[in-house]
Amino acid sequence: MSRPAGPIHLARLHFKLGTLNELQYRVNFWVQLLNSALNLATGLIAIAVVYNQTDSLGGWTSGQLLAVLGVHVLIGGFLKTFVVPNMWSLIRDVQEGTLDYTLTRPVDSQLIVSIRQINIWSLIDVALGVGVVAWAVTDIQADPSAGDLIAFFVALLCGAAIVYAIWLTAVTIAFKAVDIGDLMQILNGVYEAGRWPVTIYPLWLRGSLTVVIPLAFAITVPAEIISERIEGWWLIAALGVASAALAVSRLIWKWGIRNYSGASA
């Protein structure tokens, strides 16, 4: 009897299949490129308007705010490439009862529902986000060391883990709800709040975006690290938050599986 494929092999296989599938529709590349360019232009115009009136926003210079925008676009690209397509597929499976097949496979069910779909053209946002961050570093005349770049990369991984955990936790509610499309729209709206540093928001909203939905650690903290605004212990905090978020999402996923009634219900 052959051994079940490991998680890395499965992820690589699904990525390859998803990429081949998306490459059949080349026009989607141009649609995504236009959409990404328009979204980025909107963010850049907003920053230009703000700094046409002031030299600093809540202690943030224009270059530092560019770093926030870059991280927001980059993490958003990860979200739209890997997370959102899989979460919508999970919602459909739950509503149509087709999740039964996934649950009977001899691999971890959370792994499968998290890697089976990919929107490869959204990697354009990842590339644009990297470009904006590089622009920001040049603008603020920062000179990040190798250690700073590693810390930034780790912070980005934490951010990706946090947004994945948030989306998975929210979508697991699909096991008990008939239609959570509105909730997904709310999540997208909340993510847009991360386009600006959480420190400029009122205290109650800042607390919500730090503790309840920790976008502060997913977006603002990586931007502050590459902008050399904060000390290294914030990276340790981001690692702790990411670990906690993943653990909570795992527990909620297990709860959802136990309460999933299947297609026969």
Residue pairs with C-beta under 8 A, 6 or more apart in sequence:
4 106
4 107
5 13
5 107
7 107
7 108
7 111
10 107
10 111
10 112
10 115
11 111
11 115
14 115
14 116
14 117
14 118
15 115
15 118
18 116
18 117
18 118
18 120
19 118
19 120
22 28
22 118
22 119
22 120
22 121
23 120
28 121
29 121
29 124
31 121
32 121
32 122
32 124
33 121
33 124
36 73
36 122
36 124
36 125
36 128
37 128
39 73
39 125
40 69
40 73
40 128
40 132
43 69
43 72
43 73
43 195
44 69
47 62
47 65
47 66
47 69
50 57
50 62
50 65
51 57
51 62
51 65
55 61
57 65
57 200
58 197
58 199
58 200
59 199
60 68
60 197
60 199
60 200
61 140
62 139
63 136
63 139
63 140
63 141
63 227
64 136
64 140
64 223
64 224
64 227
64 229
65 196
65 197
66 132
66 133
66 135
66 136
66 139
67 132
67 133
67 136
67 137
67 140
67 223
67 226
67 227
68 195
68 196
68 197
68 219
68 220
68 223
69 132
69 136
69 195
70 129
70 130
70 131
70 132
70 133
70 134
70 135
70 136
70 223
71 129
71 133
71 156
71 159
71 219
71 222
71 223
71 226
72 129
72 194
72 195
72 219
73 125
73 128
73 129
73 132
74 125
74 126
74 128
74 129
74 130
74 132
74 133
74 156
75 129
75 156
75 159
75 160
75 163
75 194
75 218
75 219
76 125
76 129
76 191
77 122
77 123
77 124
77 125
77 126
77 127
77 128
77 129
78 126
78 160
78 163
79 163
79 164
79 167
79 191
80 119
80 122
80 125
81 118
81 119
81 120
81 122
81 123
81 125
81 126
82 114
82 115
82 118
82 164
83 114
83 163
83 164
83 167
83 168
84 119
84 167
85 117
85 118
85 119
86 113
86 114
86 115
86 116
86 117
87 167
87 168
87 171
87 184
88 117
88 184
89 113
89 116
89 117
90 99
90 113
90 171
90 174
91 171
91 174
91 180
91 181
91 184
92 98
93 99
93 102
93 113
94 174
94 175
94 260
95 174
95 178
95 179
96 263
97 262
97 263
97 264
97 265
98 263
99 113
99 260
99 262
100 262
100 263
102 109
102 112
102 113
103 109
103 257
103 260
105 112
109 253
109 257
110 168
110 250
110 253
114 164
114 168
133 223
133 226
136 226
136 227
137 144
137 226
137 227
140 227
142 226
142 227
142 228
144 152
144 226
144 228
148 225
148 226
148 228
151 225
151 232
151 235
152 222
152 225
152 226
154 235
154 238
154 239
155 221
155 222
155 225
155 235
155 238
156 222
157 242
158 217
158 218
158 221
158 222
158 235
158 238
158 239
158 241
158 242
159 217
159 218
159 219
159 221
159 222
159 238
159 242
160 218
161 242
161 245
161 246
162 214
162 215
162 217
162 218
162 241
162 242
162 245
163 191
163 215
163 218
164 246
164 249
165 242
165 245
165 246
165 248
165 249
166 187
166 213
166 214
166 245
166 249
167 187
168 249
168 252
168 253
169 248
169 249
169 252
170 180
170 183
170 184
170 187
171 180
171 184
172 249
172 252
172 253
172 255
172 256
173 180
173 183
173 256
174 180
174 256
175 256
175 257
175 259
175 260
176 256
176 259
177 183
190 209
190 213
190 215
191 215
193 201
193 205
193 209
193 215
194 209
194 215
194 218
194 219
194 220
197 220
197 223
197 224
198 205
198 206
198 209
198 210
198 215
198 216
198 220
199 206
199 220
201 209
206 216
209 215
209 216
210 216
210 217
214 241
214 245
217 237
217 238
217 241
217 242
221 230
221 234
221 235
221 237
221 238
222 238
224 230
224 234
225 234
225 235
